[in-house]
Structures are given as C-alpha cells and as structure tokens.
Amino acid sequence: MAALYRECAVIDAALGKLLKGTIFAGRVYRFASIDSTNSALLQDAALKDAAGVGLPEGAIYIADQQTAGRGRGKHAWHSPPGVGLYLSALLRPHLPANDVLGITLAAGVAAAEAITQVAGIECDVRWPNDLLVQGKKTGGILTEMNSSNGGAVVVGFGINVNHASLPPELQETATSLFLARGLLSDGVPLKAARIDATALTTALLQFFDREYRRLAQEGLPALLARFEQRSSYVRGKRVIVGEEGGYEGITDGLDERGFLRVKTADGTRIVLSGAVRALKQESEEIGT
C-alpha cells in the first residue's frame, strides 16, 4: 500500500476548533515542511489507510514551508518557512461539470474577503485565480483534480503573508501583505505590520466554506455576480491574454460558465486557460 502523506502530519486541533461549523472542522493536518500541499493531497485523496478509510471532504493540508510549491502550468511558488500561508483543501463536489470553474472563483472571493478583513487591505482578484494588492501579486489559487481520485477536487492557496522581502526577480510584480501595509521606519518594517496568520487562515476557510455551500445551493450565476464585485479585471480592463499566440483586448464580463470574455479588434473571444495581464504590465514569471 502506498504511503500516505497524512501519516507524517500532526492534527492541528486548535485550528480545527476555530473552524467549527464548517466542513473543515477537525480535519486540519499540519506539516512542518512538505514538497507541495496540493501534490500531497491529490495523492492521498485517492488512497485509503490501513483501516480502509479515505480522506473525507474538508480535509486540509497546511504547511509551514513548501520545498516544491506549484502554481498554474510549470510555474513554481516561492514558499519560504514561517512567513506564508500554504494550504490545500479537499472537496468532493456534487456540481454540474460546467460549474467546476466556479470552485476556483469561489476560492478567489473567499481569499479576497479574508485578506481585507484580517489585513485591512483591499484585495483584487485577477481572473481566474490571482490575488492582487496595490497592483502586485500577493497570492494565487491552484485547483486540480484527476480521474484516479473519484472526482475529488483539491484547491490550493498560496499567500505571501509576512515576507519582509522577496527575491529581486519578484519585487516588481509581487508583494506580501506585510509589505503592503507599508509600516516602515527608515526602511525597516515595524512589528505592527505583521499579519496574524492564524486569523487569516481561519477567515479564509470560513469564507471558503460559505462560498462553496452557496455555489452548491444557489448555482453559478449568483457566484459570478459576487466575483465580478471583487475583480477589477472582469469588465473594462485592457489586457493581454497569453493563449492562442497572445492577443489584446478589453474585458467584457464572464460568460455563463465563468470564463472571461475579451473584446478584440476581431470580435469577442473567450479566455479558457491563458494568463490575463493588464496591458501596461509585463508578463510575470511567478506562480499563477
């Protein structure tokens, strides 16, 4: 029998109690270090332990550090120890196939609301999965599933929380919540700028639980309206799209499935998977 990652985890009972009333309550597995919370949870979702028990919906894998954090495509996610939020959630949704993109959009709404509530910073969601503050990327969402795990969906969150600095190659395009607060004295960040990571994690999962339940109960249209309120990228944004050879245009809302419409000189196009960037910005080489 294949080894389960969760056998190397510690149950985070304190965080589990804070999530009372959500599908995540009592199901938080914490790792000091792991390659990727998404990779680990994807593997474990398809396996059962010695007693024949598989992971239930709502299982959370959270790590203090990732050694091989991933974003969309082949992008890596900068995941140093002790300063970021790196977690993945296991869902077993009963949703129409056309509504699966809604899970990513629901995660974006939840993360943006948690950041605003806990850090006091307005958060923009760049369709479909990037979290921006002050125009720079501070987090991303990675939603994955495969045919071997019974239809389970793993939703990963990576958020730069208390990074006092970022690698030089990321400084123009990325930031952290700590840096975005801008509480500096002679260039040295003040302790008052630090974010309560536990409060952020709790709020994120509480909001995600709410959005996930509402998606199941109300369907996709109501979620799309909420996403549009949280994203400046949905309408009237001049963008460059990195698919089909790349093209430029102005965003024109979401279609009924949640995909982005872009008006171009040749007509309206639907963005299915390509990265979307504001035209004035260069493409970013960080996890998406």
KOLPAVO-668101 format. One record per residue: x, y, z of N, C-alpha, C in turn; residue in one letter. Coordinates in steps of 0.05 Angstrom, whole numbers, plus 5000, padded with zeros to 4 digits. Layout:
# residues N
XYZXYZXYZa;...
***
This chain:
# residues 288
501749765000500050005000501850255000m;501150444983502750694982502550845008a;504750975015504851135040503151385037a;501751455058500151695058501751925070l;501652155057502952395068501852455096y;499252415100498052495125499152345149r;500452115144501751965166504152115178e;505052315163507352485173506352745184c;503752785185502553035194501753025223a;501353265234500253295261497553425259v;495553315273492853445273493053705287i;492153915274492154185286489354225299d;489254135324486654135338485754415344a;487554605349486754875356485455005332a;486754985308485555105284482954955277l;482954695281480554545276478154635292g;478554725317476454825334475455095324k;477355265314476555525305474755505280l;474855275267473355235242470655095247l;469855085273467354955280465055065263k;463454885253461154965236461754965207g;464254915199465054895171465654605164t;465854545138466554275130469454205137i;471054405146473854365151474354305181f;472354335198472754305227473854035234a;476054035250477253785259478653625238g;479153745215480353595193482853735182r;484353865200486754015192489253855198v;490753795178493253645180495553845175y;497353875194499554065191502253925187r;503854035169506453935163508554155168f;510754085180512854285184514054365157a;514354165140515454205113514353985094s;513754065070512653865051513353965023i;513453785003514153874977511954064966d;509453974966507254144957504754044970s;503254214983500754124996498754024975t;498754144951496854044930497653764921n;500253724915501153464906500553254926s;501053314952500653114973497753044976a;496053244976493153204980491953064956l;492853124932491952984908492552684910l;494952624919495652344922493952204943q;493852324967492352204989489352174984d;488252354968485452344962484552084948a;486451964935485851714920486551464936a;487551494960488451264976486751225001l;487050995013485750935039487950835058k;487450885085489350795105488950495110d;490450395130490450105136487650015144a;486050195154483250125163481250145140a;482350215116480550245093479050505092g;480050705106478650965108480151165090v;478651305073479751515057479351785069g;480651985058480352255068477552365062l;476352485082473652605078473752875064p;471552955053471453225043471953415066e;473453635060474053825081476853795093g;478253575085480953545096482753775086a;484353875105486154095099489054005104i;490754055084493654015088494854295089y;496154365110497454625113500354585121i;502154745110504954715115506254975123a;508254965140509855195147511755265124d;512455065108514355105086513654905064q;513954995039513854815016516554815002q;517554574995520054564981519754544951t;517254494942516754484913513954594908a;513354834919510754954915510255004886g;507654974878506954994850504755204845r;504955334822502855504812501655374787g;500155524772499055414747501255364727r;500755164710502755104689505254994702g;507555094693510054994704511355194723k;509755394732510855594750511255484778h;513455574791513955504819512655714836a;512355644862511255844881513255874903w;514256114907516256184927515056134955h;516155934970514855844994516755815018s;518056035026519856015049518455955075p;519955855095518755775120517756005137p;515455955150514456125171513256395164g;513156465138512156735131509756735112v;509256505100507056495081504856305090g;502556315076500356135080500255945057l;500755685063500755485042498855265051y;496555245039494655035047493054945023l;492054695026490354585005487954455018s;485654475005483154365015482054154996a;481053935008479853714992476853744991l;475753754967472953774962472053534946l;469653444951468453234934465653334925r;465753524906463353674899461353514882p;458853584887456653474870455653704853h;457153774833456554004817456453924787l;454854064771455054014743457854064732p;458653924712461353954701461954244693a;459954384683460254664675460754854698n;460254764723460554944746463154914760d;464954734751467454674765469254924767v;469355084746470955334747469955504770l;467455484777466355634799467755594826g;468955354829470355294854472855484857i;474255514834476555704835475655984840t;473456064827472456344831471456384859l;470156174871469256194899471656224917a;473856074911476256094928477456374926a;477356494903478356764900476756974916g;474156954915472457124931473057094960v;473256844969473756794998476456905006a;478556864990481156954998481257264999a;480057394979480057684979478657795003a;476357675011474957775034476557735060e;477857505061479457455085481757645088a;483157705065485357895066484358175074i;482158255063481058525070480358535099t;479058325109478158325137480458315157q;482358145152484458095172486858295169v;487658345144489958525140489158815136a;486558865131485659145127486659255101g;487059085081488059165055486059075033i;485359255015483559174993485058974975e;483658764968484758554951483158524925c;484558534903483358504877483858214868d;481958094853482257824842482557854812v;484957774802485357774773484457504762r;482457514745481257264735483457074724w;483256814730481256694749482256654777p;484956694782485956574807488256734821n;488756974812490857134825489857334844d;491157364867490457554888492357794887l;491358034883493058264880492458474902l;494558594912494258824929496159034919v;495159284917496659504906497859444879q;496359284863497159224836499259004834g;500158894856502158684855500958414866k;502058204856501057944864501957874893k;500057794909500657704936499757424941t;498357304922497457034926496256914901g;495856654902494656514879493156264888g;491456164871489855934876490355724854i;490655474862491155264843489055044848l;487255004829485254794832485854564813t;485954324825486654094809484853854816e;484653674796483253424800484453224780m;484052964786484852764767482852534768n;482952374747480952164744481251934764s;483551924778484051694796483151734824s;482151974831481352024858478352054863n;476851934845473951924849472552194847g;473652364831472452624826473052834847g;474952774865475752964885477153204873a;476753434884477953684875479753794897v;482153864891483953984911484354284903v;483854454923484154744919486454834936v;488554934924490855034938490955334940g;491755444963492155724967495055784974f;496255964960498956064968498856364971g;499356454995499256745000501756845014i;502957055003505257185015504257355039n;504757265063503557395086505557585100v;507557465113509357635129512257645118n;512457615092515057645079516057935083h;518357975095519558235097520958325072a;521558135055522858185029522157955010s;522558004985522157794964524657784947l;525057564933527357544915527357774895p;529657874887529858104869528158074844p;528057834833526557794808523557814811e;522557814836519757834841518858104851l;520658274858519958524872518258714856q;518558714829516958894812514158804809e;513658544812510958434806509558314829t;510958264852509758124874510158284900a;508558224920508858344946507858154967t;507858234992506658085014504758275028s;502958155044501158325060502658495079l;504758385090506558535109507658785095f;508758745071509958975057507859165048l;505559065040503459235030502359425052a;502559355077501659535098503359785099r;505859755090507559995088508360125113g;508259985136509060105161512060085164l;513460285154516360285153517560515169l;519860455181521360665196524260645186s;525060855171527760845159528260595143d;526160505129526460275112526260005126g;525760005152525559755167522659705175v;521559475166518759425173518259405203p;516059525212515459515240513859265247l;514159165272512658925280509658955278k;508759205280505859255278504759175251a;506459145231505559075204505058785201a;505958625220505558335217502658255218r;502058055202499357945200498957705218i;496757685231496157445247495457215228d;497357035224496956825204494656635211a;494356585237492056405245489356535239t;489156795245486656945239486156945209a;488256975193487856975164486956705154l;488256495164487556225156484656155164t;483956235188481156175197479156325180t;479656585175477756735159477556625131a;479856555119479856455092478156205090l;478456015108476955765107474055805114l;473455995132470656045138469256165114q;470556355100469356475077469156275054f;471156105051471155905030468855705035f;468455625060466255445066463655575058d;463355825064460855975057460455985027r;462556055012462356074983461855804970e;463055604980462755334969459855234973y;458855284997456055205002454055364985r;454555614983452855784967452855704937r;455255624928455455534900453655284896l;453755104915452154854913449154914915a;448455114932445655164937444355354916q;445955554908444855774891445655744862e;447755584856448655564829450755774822g;451655754797453855914788453156214784l;450856284773450356564767450656754790p;449756674814450056854838452956884845a;454556674843457356694848458756884829l;458056864803459357024783458957324789l;456557384799455957664806457757754829a;458157584849459957644872462857674863r;463657494845466457514835466857774820f;464957854805465258104790465558344808e;464258334831464558554851467358564862q;468758334863471458314875473658344855r;473058354830475158354809474958594791s;477058754790477158974771477758884742s;478458624740479258514714476858414697y;474558404708472358274694471158454672v;471058714677469958894657471659144654r;471959224629473259474622476259494627g;477559264630480459264635481859194608k;483759364600485359304576487459094584r;487358864570489058644579490558524555v;492558364561493858194542493357904552i;492657734534491957454541494057264529v;495057084546497256914537496356644527g;494456634509493656384496493156444466e;493156224450492756254422494656454409e;497156444418499156614407499256894419g;497356944438497257204451495557404436g;493957554451492357764438491657974459y;490758204450490058424467487058494464e;485958614485483158694483482258814509g;479658854511478458974535476458774546i;476658714572474958514584471958604583t;470258404580467358454576465658264592d;466358214617464758044634465357754631g;463857594645464157304646461857174630l;462456944617460256804604458756634625d;456856484617455156334636456756114650e;459056034640460755834653462855954672r;463156214671465156344687467656414672g;467856364646470156434630470056724623f;472456844619472657134614472257194584l;470557394579470257504552472057734548r;473257744525475057974518474358074490v;473758334488473158454463475758524449k;476158424425478558484409477758624383t;479758704368479158834342477758644323a;478058384328476958174311474358054322d;473358174344470958064356471357964384g;469357864397469557774425470757494426t;472757454444473957194447473557114476r;473556844480473156734507475856624516i;476656714540479256624551478656364567v;480056144558479555884571481655814592l;484155884586486255804605488655984606s;488856164587491256334585491356544607g;493856614614494356824634493257094624a;492057244641490957504635492557714650v;493557914636495158124649494158394640r;494358594657493758864649495858934628a;494959064607496659114584499159274591l;498959454611501159624618503359474633k;502759224642504659064657505958864639q;508458804646509858584632508858324644e;509058104629508357844640510057774664s;508857644684510157584708511157294708e;513557244718514656984718514456854746e;512156884758511656754784509256584782i;508756424802506556234802503856364797g;502256244780499656344774497556134779t;
***
